[in-house]
Amino acid sequence: VQLQASGGGLVQAGGSLRLSCAASGSISRIVVMEWYRQAPGKQRVLVATIASGGNTNYADSVKGRFTISRDNAKNTLYLQMNNLKPEDAAVYYCKYSEWNRDYWGQGTQVTVSS
């Protein structure tokens, strides 16, 4: 499985961005799809999760502002980010997980100006 993340950019505080993560290869064994982010000098942290059955979970810091979704027909994972804050600035990574293996995308930069 190969993942290609896109959609990052520069946005003003309060603005919106939609990140995409396009998957190629066989994803039939994928059980969880996630978005992580990593700010400079900080650890990579989990932002949002969507399981194969459709259940979603979010970090407290993004609840009510971010929405994770997927388009199975397009093999694409999304992260809709609304009401962005300067503290949301980071490199965002998508991750697909099988039971015993993880696949990471290359990251896409999100910059939020105050």
Biopython code that builds the backbone (N, CA, C, O; Angstrom):
import numpy as np
from Bio.PDB.StructureBuilder import StructureBuilder

atoms = [
    (1, "VAL", "N", (0.854, -1.190, 0.000)),
    (1, "VAL", "CA", (0.000, 0.000, 0.000)),
    (1, "VAL", "C", (0.890, 1.240, 0.000)),
    (1, "VAL", "O", (1.831, 1.351, 0.786)),
    (2, "GLN", "N", (0.570, 2.164, -0.898)),
    (2, "GLN", "CA", (1.261, 3.450, -0.922)),
    (2, "GLN", "C", (0.250, 4.557, -0.702)),
    (2, "GLN", "O", (-0.859, 4.521, -1.236)),
    (3, "LEU", "N", (0.648, 5.545, 0.096)),
    (3, "LEU", "CA", (-0.248, 6.630, 0.459)),
    (3, "LEU", "C", (0.334, 7.953, -0.006)),
    (3, "LEU", "O", (1.527, 8.213, 0.157)),
    (4, "GLN", "N", (-0.517, 8.783, -0.584)),
    (4, "GLN", "CA", (-0.106, 10.101, -1.063)),
    (4, "GLN", "C", (-1.003, 11.138, -0.422)),
    (4, "GLN", "O", (-2.183, 11.250, -0.758)),
    (5, "ALA", "N", (-0.432, 11.903, 0.511)),
    (5, "ALA", "CA", (-1.191, 12.950, 1.187)),
    (5, "ALA", "C", (-1.067, 14.263, 0.433)),
    (5, "ALA", "O", (-0.030, 14.558, -0.161)),
    (6, "SER", "N", (-2.134, 15.043, 0.467)),
    (6, "SER", "CA", (-2.138, 16.347, -0.205)),
    (6, "SER", "C", (-3.168, 17.241, 0.459)),
    (6, "SER", "O", (-3.940, 16.804, 1.313)),
    (7, "GLY", "N", (-3.165, 18.502, 0.048)),
    (7, "GLY", "CA", (-4.189, 19.433, 0.512)),
    (7, "GLY", "C", (-3.726, 20.435, 1.539)),
    (7, "GLY", "O", (-4.484, 21.333, 1.907)),
    (8, "GLY", "N", (-2.507, 20.306, 2.010)),
    (8, "GLY", "CA", (-2.015, 21.262, 2.970)),
    (8, "GLY", "C", (-1.773, 22.615, 2.323)),
    (8, "GLY", "O", (-1.837, 22.763, 1.103)),
    (9, "GLY", "N", (-1.492, 23.597, 3.169)),
    (9, "GLY", "CA", (-1.236, 24.929, 2.649)),
    (9, "GLY", "C", (-1.259, 25.949, 3.754)),
    (9, "GLY", "O", (-1.249, 25.618, 4.939)),
    (10, "LEU", "N", (-1.291, 27.200, 3.339)),
    (10, "LEU", "CA", (-1.330, 28.328, 4.272)),
    (10, "LEU", "C", (-2.760, 28.849, 4.342)),
    (10, "LEU", "O", (-3.395, 29.095, 3.317)),
    (11, "VAL", "N", (-3.252, 29.012, 5.552)),
    (11, "VAL", "CA", (-4.611, 29.498, 5.737)),
    (11, "VAL", "C", (-4.633, 30.425, 6.943)),
    (11, "VAL", "O", (-3.850, 30.258, 7.878)),
    (12, "GLN", "N", (-5.518, 31.388, 6.918)),
    (12, "GLN", "CA", (-5.672, 32.269, 8.064)),
    (12, "GLN", "C", (-6.449, 31.567, 9.175)),
    (12, "GLN", "O", (-7.243, 30.663, 8.916)),
    (13, "ALA", "N", (-6.216, 31.984, 10.381)),
    (13, "ALA", "CA", (-6.976, 31.444, 11.507)),
    (13, "ALA", "C", (-8.469, 31.633, 11.241)),
    (13, "ALA", "O", (-8.915, 32.684, 10.780)),
    (14, "GLY", "N", (-9.222, 30.580, 11.547)),
    (14, "GLY", "CA", (-10.648, 30.591, 11.262)),
    (14, "GLY", "C", (-11.002, 29.989, 9.925)),
    (14, "GLY", "O", (-12.173, 29.728, 9.646)),
    (15, "GLY", "N", (-10.002, 29.766, 9.095)),
    (15, "GLY", "CA", (-10.239, 29.210, 7.768)),
    (15, "GLY", "C", (-10.343, 27.698, 7.774)),
    (15, "GLY", "O", (-10.324, 27.053, 8.823)),
    (16, "SER", "N", (-10.454, 27.149, 6.568)),
    (16, "SER", "CA", (-10.655, 25.706, 6.406)),
    (16, "SER", "C", (-9.690, 25.139, 5.372)),
    (16, "SER", "O", (-9.246, 25.834, 4.458)),
    (17, "LEU", "N", (-9.382, 23.869, 5.544)),
    (17, "LEU", "CA", (-8.627, 23.094, 4.572)),
    (17, "LEU", "C", (-9.181, 21.673, 4.561)),
    (17, "LEU", "O", (-9.713, 21.196, 5.564)),
    (18, "ARG", "N", (-9.050, 21.010, 3.428)),
    (18, "ARG", "CA", (-9.383, 19.590, 3.372)),
    (18, "ARG", "C", (-8.159, 18.817, 2.910)),
    (18, "ARG", "O", (-7.654, 19.031, 1.808)),
    (19, "LEU", "N", (-7.703, 17.942, 3.742)),
    (19, "LEU", "CA", (-6.584, 17.070, 3.402)),
    (19, "LEU", "C", (-7.103, 15.786, 2.767)),
    (19, "LEU", "O", (-8.172, 15.285, 3.113)),
    (20, "SER", "N", (-6.321, 15.274, 1.837)),
    (20, "SER", "CA", (-6.655, 14.015, 1.183)),
    (20, "SER", "C", (-5.485, 13.052, 1.316)),
    (20, "SER", "O", (-4.328, 13.463, 1.406)),
    (21, "CYS", "N", (-5.803, 11.789, 1.327)),
    (21, "CYS", "CA", (-4.781, 10.747, 1.374)),
    (21, "CYS", "C", (-5.229, 9.645, 0.417)),
    (21, "CYS", "O", (-6.114, 8.850, 0.731)),
    (22, "ALA", "N", (-4.608, 9.617, -0.739)),
    (22, "ALA", "CA", (-4.973, 8.649, -1.767)),
    (22, "ALA", "C", (-4.147, 7.386, -1.604)),
    (22, "ALA", "O", (-2.923, 7.444, -1.483)),
    (23, "ALA", "N", (-4.818, 6.254, -1.602)),
    (23, "ALA", "CA", (-4.145, 4.973, -1.429)),
    (23, "ALA", "C", (-4.083, 4.216, -2.742)),
    (23, "ALA", "O", (-5.034, 4.211, -3.525)),
    (24, "SER", "N", (-2.953, 3.584, -2.963)),
    (24, "SER", "CA", (-2.822, 2.688, -4.099)),
    (24, "SER", "C", (-2.375, 1.331, -3.590)),
    (24, "SER", "O", (-1.739, 1.232, -2.541)),
    (25, "GLY", "N", (-2.707, 0.293, -4.329)),
    (25, "GLY", "CA", (-2.420, -1.049, -3.866)),
    (25, "GLY", "C", (-3.635, -1.640, -3.180)),
    (25, "GLY", "O", (-4.695, -1.018, -3.110)),
    (26, "SER", "N", (-3.467, -2.824, -2.687)),
    (26, "SER", "CA", (-4.582, -3.523, -2.064)),
    (26, "SER", "C", (-4.818, -3.028, -0.648)),
    (26, "SER", "O", (-3.923, -3.089, 0.194)),
    (27, "ILE", "N", (-6.017, -2.539, -0.386)),
    (27, "ILE", "CA", (-6.352, -2.066, 0.962)),
    (27, "ILE", "C", (-7.424, -2.953, 1.589)),
    (27, "ILE", "O", (-8.110, -2.538, 2.524)),
    (28, "SER", "N", (-7.565, -4.153, 1.083)),
    (28, "SER", "CA", (-8.616, -5.035, 1.580)),
    (28, "SER", "C", (-8.383, -5.455, 3.028)),
    (28, "SER", "O", (-9.326, -5.831, 3.725)),
    (29, "ARG", "N", (-7.133, -5.395, 3.483)),
    (29, "ARG", "CA", (-6.827, -5.814, 4.867)),
    (29, "ARG", "C", (-6.697, -4.631, 5.809)),
    (29, "ARG", "O", (-6.342, -4.803, 6.975)),
    (30, "ILE", "N", (-6.978, -3.440, 5.321)),
    (30, "ILE", "CA", (-6.877, -2.255, 6.175)),
    (30, "ILE", "C", (-8.031, -2.228, 7.173)),
    (30, "ILE", "O", (-9.192, -2.381, 6.793)),
    (31, "VAL", "N", (-7.708, -2.033, 8.453)),
    (31, "VAL", "CA", (-8.736, -2.028, 9.489)),
    (31, "VAL", "C", (-8.945, -0.649, 10.107)),
    (31, "VAL", "O", (-10.012, -0.358, 10.647)),
    (32, "VAL", "N", (-7.921, 0.194, 10.023)),
    (32, "VAL", "CA", (-8.024, 1.526, 10.612)),
    (32, "VAL", "C", (-7.289, 2.520, 9.718)),
    (32, "VAL", "O", (-6.229, 2.217, 9.171)),
    (33, "MET", "N", (-7.867, 3.706, 9.579)),
    (33, "MET", "CA", (-7.230, 4.790, 8.850)),
    (33, "MET", "C", (-7.195, 6.001, 9.770)),
    (33, "MET", "O", (-8.176, 6.315, 10.444)),
    (34, "GLU", "N", (-6.055, 6.672, 9.785)),
    (34, "GLU", "CA", (-5.869, 7.728, 10.777)),
    (34, "GLU", "C", (-5.141, 8.917, 10.184)),
    (34, "GLU", "O", (-4.447, 8.811, 9.172)),
    (35, "TRP", "N", (-5.317, 10.047, 10.840)),
    (35, "TRP", "CA", (-4.527, 11.243, 10.588)),
    (35, "TRP", "C", (-3.758, 11.574, 11.856)),
    (35, "TRP", "O", (-4.309, 11.577, 12.957)),
    (36, "TYR", "N", (-2.480, 11.851, 11.679)),
    (36, "TYR", "CA", (-1.604, 12.309, 12.750)),
    (36, "TYR", "C", (-1.075, 13.687, 12.356)),
    (36, "TYR", "O", (-1.177, 14.102, 11.201)),
    (37, "ARG", "N", (-0.517, 14.376, 13.324)),
    (37, "ARG", "CA", (0.181, 15.622, 13.020)),
    (37, "ARG", "C", (1.408, 15.754, 13.919)),
    (37, "ARG", "O", (1.473, 15.223, 15.027)),
    (38, "GLN", "N", (2.365, 16.485, 13.382)),
    (38, "GLN", "CA", (3.602, 16.708, 14.120)),
    (38, "GLN", "C", (4.034, 18.149, 13.939)),
    (38, "GLN", "O", (4.367, 18.582, 12.836)),
    (39, "ALA", "N", (4.025, 18.879, 15.035)),
    (39, "ALA", "CA", (4.489, 20.261, 15.034)),
    (39, "ALA", "C", (5.989, 20.268, 15.288)),
    (39, "ALA", "O", (6.526, 19.308, 15.841)),
    (40, "PRO", "N", (6.672, 21.336, 14.891)),
    (40, "PRO", "CA", (8.127, 21.406, 15.081)),
    (40, "PRO", "C", (8.506, 21.208, 16.548)),
    (40, "PRO", "O", (7.954, 21.855, 17.439)),
    (41, "GLY", "N", (9.450, 20.311, 16.780)),
    (41, "GLY", "CA", (9.938, 20.072, 18.123)),
    (41, "GLY", "C", (9.021, 19.253, 19.003)),
    (41, "GLY", "O", (9.285, 19.080, 20.192)),
    (42, "LYS", "N", (7.944, 18.747, 18.427)),
    (42, "LYS", "CA", (6.989, 17.972, 19.215)),
    (42, "LYS", "C", (6.819, 16.578, 18.631)),
    (42, "LYS", "O", (7.207, 16.306, 17.495)),
    (43, "GLN", "N", (6.236, 15.712, 19.431)),
    (43, "GLN", "CA", (5.990, 14.361, 18.971)),
    (43, "GLN", "C", (4.804, 14.317, 18.021)),
    (43, "GLN", "O", (3.940, 15.195, 18.034)),
    (44, "ARG", "N", (4.782, 13.291, 17.207)),
    (44, "ARG", "CA", (3.643, 13.061, 16.329)),
    (44, "ARG", "C", (2.468, 12.581, 17.173)),
    (44, "ARG", "O", (2.615, 11.682, 18.001)),
    (45, "VAL", "N", (1.312, 13.179, 16.960)),
    (45, "VAL", "CA", (0.143, 12.835, 17.764)),
    (45, "VAL", "C", (-1.044, 12.481, 16.878)),
    (45, "VAL", "O", (-1.180, 12.964, 15.754)),
    (46, "LEU", "N", (-1.885, 11.632, 17.419)),
    (46, "LEU", "CA", (-3.071, 11.197, 16.705)),
    (46, "LEU", "C", (-4.118, 12.299, 16.701)),
    (46, "LEU", "O", (-4.404, 12.907, 17.732)),
    (47, "VAL", "N", (-4.683, 12.545, 15.527)),
    (47, "VAL", "CA", (-5.701, 13.579, 15.378)),
    (47, "VAL", "C", (-7.090, 12.964, 15.222)),
    (47, "VAL", "O", (-8.035, 13.367, 15.899)),
    (48, "ALA", "N", (-7.203, 11.989, 14.327)),
    (48, "ALA", "CA", (-8.524, 11.422, 14.044)),
    (48, "ALA", "C", (-8.371, 10.003, 13.515)),
    (48, "ALA", "O", (-7.374, 9.656, 12.881)),
    (49, "THR", "N", (-9.387, 9.195, 13.793)),
    (49, "THR", "CA", (-9.390, 7.793, 13.394)),
    (49, "THR", "C", (-10.723, 7.438, 12.770)),
    (49, "THR", "O", (-11.774, 7.896, 13.217)),
    (50, "ILE", "N", (-10.671, 6.615, 11.732)),
    (50, "ILE", "CA", (-11.893, 6.010, 11.206)),
    (50, "ILE", "C", (-11.607, 4.536, 10.999)),
    (50, "ILE", "O", (-10.647, 4.155, 10.329)),
    (51, "ALA", "N", (-12.462, 3.715, 11.592)),
    (51, "ALA", "CA", (-12.285, 2.279, 11.474)),
    (51, "ALA", "C", (-12.976, 1.762, 10.218)),
    (51, "ALA", "O", (-13.758, 2.468, 9.582)),
    (52, "SER", "N", (-12.671, 0.525, 9.879)),
    (52, "SER", "CA", (-13.244, -0.049, 8.665)),
    (52, "SER", "C", (-14.764, -0.090, 8.728)),
    (52, "SER", "O", (-15.433, -0.035, 7.697)),
    (53, "GLY", "N", (-15.310, -0.187, 9.943)),
    (53, "GLY", "CA", (-16.753, -0.197, 10.098)),
    (53, "GLY", "C", (-17.379, 1.174, 10.087)),
    (53, "GLY", "O", (-18.603, 1.303, 10.082)),
    (54, "GLY", "N", (-16.545, 2.208, 10.085)),
    (54, "GLY", "CA", (-17.043, 3.573, 9.983)),
    (54, "GLY", "C", (-16.994, 4.370, 11.277)),
    (54, "GLY", "O", (-17.233, 5.577, 11.260)),
    (55, "ASN", "N", (-16.690, 3.728, 12.393)),
    (55, "ASN", "CA", (-16.601, 4.485, 13.652)),
    (55, "ASN", "C", (-15.453, 5.483, 13.601)),
    (55, "ASN", "O", (-14.385, 5.198, 13.057)),
    (56, "THR", "N", (-15.690, 6.648, 14.172)),
    (56, "THR", "CA", (-14.688, 7.698, 14.170)),
    (56, "THR", "C", (-14.360, 8.138, 15.592)),
    (56, "THR", "O", (-15.179, 8.032, 16.505)),
    (57, "ASN", "N", (-13.144, 8.630, 15.749)),
    (57, "ASN", "CA", (-12.705, 9.201, 17.017)),
    (57, "ASN", "C", (-11.781, 10.371, 16.737)),
    (57, "ASN", "O", (-11.085, 10.415, 15.722)),
    (58, "TYR", "N", (-11.793, 11.321, 17.668)),
    (58, "TYR", "CA", (-11.015, 12.543, 17.475)),
    (58, "TYR", "C", (-10.258, 12.907, 18.745)),
    (58, "TYR", "O", (-10.694, 12.614, 19.858)),
    (59, "ALA", "N", (-9.124, 13.546, 18.548)),
    (59, "ALA", "CA", (-8.441, 14.154, 19.678)),
    (59, "ALA", "C", (-9.323, 15.272, 20.221)),
    (59, "ALA", "O", (-10.039, 15.935, 19.471)),
    (60, "ASP", "N", (-9.263, 15.471, 21.531)),
    (60, "ASP", "CA", (-10.100, 16.505, 22.138)),
    (60, "ASP", "C", (-9.860, 17.874, 21.524)),
    (60, "ASP", "O", (-10.780, 18.685, 21.415)),
    (61, "SER", "N", (-8.641, 18.124, 21.130)),
    (61, "SER", "CA", (-8.274, 19.439, 20.607)),
    (61, "SER", "C", (-8.928, 19.769, 19.275)),
    (61, "SER", "O", (-8.966, 20.933, 18.878)),
    (62, "VAL", "N", (-9.445, 18.756, 18.575)),
    (62, "VAL", "CA", (-10.022, 19.015, 17.252)),
    (62, "VAL", "C", (-11.502, 18.652, 17.179)),
    (62, "VAL", "O", (-12.138, 18.865, 16.147)),
    (63, "LYS", "N", (-12.048, 18.117, 18.239)),
    (63, "LYS", "CA", (-13.462, 17.729, 18.223)),
    (63, "LYS", "C", (-14.348, 18.918, 17.894)),
    (63, "LYS", "O", (-14.171, 20.013, 18.429)),
    (64, "GLY", "N", (-15.291, 18.687, 17.019)),
    (64, "GLY", "CA", (-16.205, 19.739, 16.618)),
    (64, "GLY", "C", (-15.682, 20.620, 15.504)),
    (64, "GLY", "O", (-16.434, 21.414, 14.939)),
    (65, "ARG", "N", (-14.402, 20.495, 15.177)),
    (65, "ARG", "CA", (-13.810, 21.302, 14.107)),
    (65, "ARG", "C", (-13.324, 20.462, 12.931)),
    (65, "ARG", "O", (-13.388, 20.905, 11.784)),
    (66, "PHE", "N", (-12.845, 19.270, 13.205)),
    (66, "PHE", "CA", (-12.306, 18.389, 12.171)),
    (66, "PHE", "C", (-13.252, 17.223, 11.939)),
    (66, "PHE", "O", (-13.925, 16.753, 12.857)),
    (67, "THR", "N", (-13.289, 16.768, 10.699)),
    (67, "THR", "CA", (-14.085, 15.601, 10.347)),
    (67, "THR", "C", (-13.272, 14.659, 9.472)),
    (67, "THR", "O", (-12.762, 15.054, 8.424)),
    (68, "ILE", "N", (-13.157, 13.424, 9.908)),
    (68, "ILE", "CA", (-12.474, 12.416, 9.113)),
    (68, "ILE", "C", (-13.519, 11.635, 8.321)),
    (68, "ILE", "O", (-14.592, 11.318, 8.834)),
    (69, "SER", "N", (-13.199, 11.334, 7.084)),
    (69, "SER", "CA", (-14.122, 10.579, 6.243)),
    (69, "SER", "C", (-13.320, 9.827, 5.192)),
    (69, "SER", "O", (-12.112, 10.017, 5.056)),
    (70, "ARG", "N", (-14.009, 8.980, 4.461)),
    (70, "ARG", "CA", (-13.329, 8.224, 3.405)),
    (70, "ARG", "C", (-14.275, 8.022, 2.237)),
    (70, "ARG", "O", (-15.497, 8.015, 2.389)),
    (71, "ASP", "N", (-13.693, 7.864, 1.098)),
    (71, "ASP", "CA", (-14.436, 7.540, -0.121)),
    (71, "ASP", "C", (-13.885, 6.202, -0.602)),
    (71, "ASP", "O", (-12.810, 6.143, -1.198)),
    (72, "ASN", "N", (-14.616, 5.149, -0.344)),
    (72, "ASN", "CA", (-14.113, 3.815, -0.692)),
    (72, "ASN", "C", (-13.936, 3.639, -2.196)),
    (72, "ASN", "O", (-13.025, 2.942, -2.645)),
    (73, "ALA", "N", (-14.799, 4.266, -2.960)),
    (73, "ALA", "CA", (-14.701, 4.130, -4.411)),
    (73, "ALA", "C", (-13.421, 4.755, -4.950)),
    (73, "ALA", "O", (-12.862, 4.304, -5.950)),
    (74, "LYS", "N", (-12.968, 5.804, -4.267)),
    (74, "LYS", "CA", (-11.753, 6.496, -4.714)),
    (74, "LYS", "C", (-10.526, 6.073, -3.907)),
    (74, "LYS", "O", (-9.427, 6.569, -4.155)),
    (75, "ASN", "N", (-10.699, 5.166, -2.949)),
    (75, "ASN", "CA", (-9.580, 4.758, -2.080)),
    (75, "ASN", "C", (-8.894, 5.973, -1.471)),
    (75, "ASN", "O", (-7.667, 6.068, -1.452)),
    (76, "THR", "N", (-9.697, 6.887, -0.982)),
    (76, "THR", "CA", (-9.153, 8.136, -0.462)),
    (76, "THR", "C", (-9.719, 8.441, 0.919)),
    (76, "THR", "O", (-10.911, 8.281, 1.183)),
    (77, "LEU", "N", (-8.830, 8.879, 1.774)),
    (77, "LEU", "CA", (-9.163, 9.314, 3.127)),
    (77, "LEU", "C", (-9.110, 10.830, 3.155)),
    (77, "LEU", "O", (-8.266, 11.436, 2.494)),
    (78, "TYR", "N", (-10.006, 11.449, 3.918)),
    (78, "TYR", "CA", (-10.061, 12.907, 3.991)),
    (78, "TYR", "C", (-10.001, 13.381, 5.438)),
    (78, "TYR", "O", (-10.338, 12.654, 6.373)),
    (79, "LEU", "N", (-9.565, 14.613, 5.585)),
    (79, "LEU", "CA", (-9.681, 15.299, 6.869)),
    (79, "LEU", "C", (-10.136, 16.720, 6.563)),
    (79, "LEU", "O", (-9.367, 17.542, 6.066)),
    (80, "GLN", "N", (-11.384, 16.988, 6.867)),
    (80, "GLN", "CA", (-11.916, 18.342, 6.723)),
    (80, "GLN", "C", (-11.606, 19.099, 8.003)),
    (80, "GLN", "O", (-11.989, 18.684, 9.097)),
    (81, "MET", "N", (-10.914, 20.203, 7.852)),
    (81, "MET", "CA", (-10.489, 20.995, 9.009)),
    (81, "MET", "C", (-11.112, 22.372, 8.909)),
    (81, "MET", "O", (-10.831, 23.133, 7.983)),
    (82, "ASN", "N", (-11.956, 22.680, 9.867)),
    (82, "ASN", "CA", (-12.630, 23.977, 9.917)),
    (82, "ASN", "C", (-12.196, 24.757, 11.132)),
    (82, "ASN", "O", (-11.676, 24.198, 12.097)),
    (83, "ASN", "N", (-12.415, 26.058, 11.075)),
    (83, "ASN", "CA", (-12.066, 26.932, 12.201)),
    (83, "ASN", "C", (-10.633, 26.653, 12.679)),
    (83, "ASN", "O", (-10.386, 26.430, 13.864)),
    (84, "LEU", "N", (-9.717, 26.674, 11.737)),
    (84, "LEU", "CA", (-8.328, 26.356, 12.073)),
    (84, "LEU", "C", (-7.733, 27.398, 13.003)),
    (84, "LEU", "O", (-8.039, 28.588, 12.922)),
    (85, "LYS", "N", (-6.879, 26.915, 13.882)),
    (85, "LYS", "CA", (-6.208, 27.750, 14.864)),
    (85, "LYS", "C", (-4.698, 27.668, 14.637)),
    (85, "LYS", "O", (-4.216, 26.701, 14.046)),
    (86, "PRO", "N", (-3.956, 28.662, 15.094)),
    (86, "PRO", "CA", (-2.498, 28.609, 14.927)),
    (86, "PRO", "C", (-1.887, 27.333, 15.512)),
    (86, "PRO", "O", (-0.884, 26.835, 15.002)),
    (87, "GLU", "N", (-2.481, 26.814, 16.561)),
    (87, "GLU", "CA", (-1.936, 25.597, 17.177)),
    (87, "GLU", "C", (-2.213, 24.342, 16.344)),
    (87, "GLU", "O", (-1.709, 23.268, 16.670)),
    (88, "ASP", "N", (-2.992, 24.460, 15.296)),
    (88, "ASP", "CA", (-3.202, 23.334, 14.397)),
    (88, "ASP", "C", (-2.075, 23.209, 13.359)),
    (88, "ASP", "O", (-2.008, 22.218, 12.632)),
    (89, "ALA", "N", (-1.214, 24.190, 13.296)),
    (89, "ALA", "CA", (-0.126, 24.160, 12.326)),
    (89, "ALA", "C", (0.806, 22.988, 12.605)),
    (89, "ALA", "O", (1.277, 22.801, 13.727)),
    (90, "ALA", "N", (1.059, 22.213, 11.575)),
    (90, "ALA", "CA", (1.882, 21.016, 11.728)),
    (90, "ALA", "C", (2.015, 20.348, 10.364)),
    (90, "ALA", "O", (1.389, 20.754, 9.385)),
    (91, "VAL", "N", (2.839, 19.326, 10.331)),
    (91, "VAL", "CA", (2.829, 18.416, 9.188)),
    (91, "VAL", "C", (1.834, 17.314, 9.519)),
    (91, "VAL", "O", (1.908, 16.689, 10.577)),
    (92, "TYR", "N", (0.909, 17.086, 8.604)),
    (92, "TYR", "CA", (-0.138, 16.095, 8.817)),
    (92, "TYR", "C", (0.197, 14.840, 8.011)),
    (92, "TYR", "O", (0.565, 14.911, 6.839)),
    (93, "TYR", "N", (0.061, 13.706, 8.664)),
    (93, "TYR", "CA", (0.368, 12.418, 8.068)),
    (93, "TYR", "C", (-0.867, 11.516, 8.117)),
    (93, "TYR", "O", (-1.607, 11.505, 9.100)),
    (94, "CYS", "N", (-1.070, 10.767, 7.042)),
    (94, "CYS", "CA", (-2.097, 9.740, 7.079)),
    (94, "CYS", "C", (-1.435, 8.387, 7.330)),
    (94, "CYS", "O", (-0.290, 8.152, 6.943)),
    (95, "LYS", "N", (-2.164, 7.532, 7.970)),
    (95, "LYS", "CA", (-1.670, 6.188, 8.257)),
    (95, "LYS", "C", (-2.797, 5.191, 8.067)),
    (95, "LYS", "O", (-3.911, 5.381, 8.554)),
    (96, "TYR", "N", (-2.485, 4.132, 7.352)),
    (96, "TYR", "CA", (-3.389, 3.008, 7.183)),
    (96, "TYR", "C", (-2.789, 1.825, 7.940)),
    (96, "TYR", "O", (-1.581, 1.594, 7.889)),
    (97, "SER", "N", (-3.632, 1.088, 8.632)),
    (97, "SER", "CA", (-3.129, -0.031, 9.430)),
    (97, "SER", "C", (-3.844, -1.328, 9.093)),
    (97, "SER", "O", (-5.073, -1.388, 9.054)),
    (98, "GLU", "N", (-3.059, -2.353, 8.852)),
    (98, "GLU", "CA", (-3.558, -3.720, 8.868)),
    (98, "GLU", "C", (-3.358, -4.235, 10.295)),
    (98, "GLU", "O", (-2.898, -3.491, 11.161)),
    (99, "TRP", "N", (-3.699, -5.499, 10.546)),
    (99, "TRP", "CA", (-3.561, -6.026, 11.908)),
    (99, "TRP", "C", (-2.106, -6.012, 12.372)),
    (99, "TRP", "O", (-1.836, -5.841, 13.561)),
    (100, "ASN", "N", (-1.180, -6.188, 11.451)),
    (100, "ASN", "CA", (0.213, -6.301, 11.883)),
    (100, "ASN", "C", (1.164, -5.430, 11.078)),
    (100, "ASN", "O", (2.367, -5.691, 11.052)),
    (101, "ARG", "N", (0.640, -4.396, 10.419)),
    (101, "ARG", "CA", (1.513, -3.559, 9.608)),
    (101, "ARG", "C", (0.869, -2.186, 9.422)),
    (101, "ARG", "O", (-0.347, -2.062, 9.273)),
    (102, "ASP", "N", (1.718, -1.165, 9.436)),
    (102, "ASP", "CA", (1.270, 0.203, 9.222)),
    (102, "ASP", "C", (1.886, 0.766, 7.951)),
    (102, "ASP", "O", (3.002, 0.419, 7.564)),
    (103, "TYR", "N", (1.125, 1.643, 7.318)),
    (103, "TYR", "CA", (1.612, 2.354, 6.138)),
    (103, "TYR", "C", (1.416, 3.851, 6.385)),
    (103, "TYR", "O", (0.357, 4.284, 6.839)),
    (104, "TRP", "N", (2.445, 4.623, 6.082)),
    (104, "TRP", "CA", (2.399, 6.062, 6.308)),
    (104, "TRP", "C", (2.494, 6.816, 4.986)),
    (104, "TRP", "O", (3.204, 6.410, 4.065)),
    (105, "GLY", "N", (1.761, 7.918, 4.918)),
    (105, "GLY", "CA", (1.935, 8.844, 3.822)),
    (105, "GLY", "C", (3.122, 9.760, 4.119)),
    (105, "GLY", "O", (3.714, 9.696, 5.196)),
    (106, "GLN", "N", (3.455, 10.599, 3.165)),
    (106, "GLN", "CA", (4.662, 11.408, 3.259)),
    (106, "GLN", "C", (4.470, 12.698, 4.044)),
    (106, "GLN", "O", (5.458, 13.370, 4.341)),
    (107, "GLY", "N", (3.264, 13.065, 4.388)),
    (107, "GLY", "CA", (3.034, 14.289, 5.144)),
    (107, "GLY", "C", (2.701, 15.464, 4.256)),
    (107, "GLY", "O", (3.208, 15.586, 3.141)),
    (108, "THR", "N", (1.845, 16.324, 4.764)),
    (108, "THR", "CA", (1.496, 17.557, 4.064)),
    (108, "THR", "C", (1.463, 18.677, 5.096)),
    (108, "THR", "O", (0.896, 18.523, 6.178)),
    (109, "GLN", "N", (2.073, 19.795, 4.754)),
    (109, "GLN", "CA", (2.266, 20.903, 5.699)),
    (109, "GLN", "C", (1.020, 21.772, 5.781)),
    (109, "GLN", "O", (0.463, 22.190, 4.766)),
    (110, "VAL", "N", (0.600, 22.033, 7.001)),
    (110, "VAL", "CA", (-0.492, 22.974, 7.244)),
    (110, "VAL", "C", (0.076, 24.136, 8.059)),
    (110, "VAL", "O", (0.659, 23.938, 9.125)),
    (111, "THR", "N", (-0.101, 25.327, 7.550)),
    (111, "THR", "CA", (0.366, 26.537, 8.221)),
    (111, "THR", "C", (-0.832, 27.430, 8.470)),
    (111, "THR", "O", (-1.623, 27.689, 7.562)),
    (112, "VAL", "N", (-0.966, 27.898, 9.697)),
    (112, "VAL", "CA", (-2.110, 28.736, 10.064)),
    (112, "VAL", "C", (-1.582, 30.075, 10.576)),
    (112, "VAL", "O", (-0.853, 30.127, 11.566)),
    (113, "SER", "N", (-1.951, 31.135, 9.903)),
    (113, "SER", "CA", (-1.512, 32.462, 10.304)),
    (113, "SER", "C", (-2.553, 33.094, 11.223)),
    (113, "SER", "O", (-3.758, 32.937, 11.031)),
    (114, "SER", "N", (-2.060, 33.802, 12.208)),
    (114, "SER", "CA", (-2.972, 34.433, 13.180)),
    (114, "SER", "C", (-3.314, 35.858, 12.762)),
    (114, "SER", "O", (-4.066, 36.542, 13.457)),
]
sb = StructureBuilder()
sb.init_structure("model")
sb.init_model(0)
sb.init_chain("A")
sb.init_seg("    ")
for serial, (resi, resn, name, xyz) in enumerate(atoms, 1):
    if name == "N":
        sb.init_residue(resn, " ", resi, " ")
    sb.init_atom(name, np.array(xyz, "f"), 0.0, 1.0, " ", f" {name:<3s}", serial, name[0])
structure = sb.get_structure()
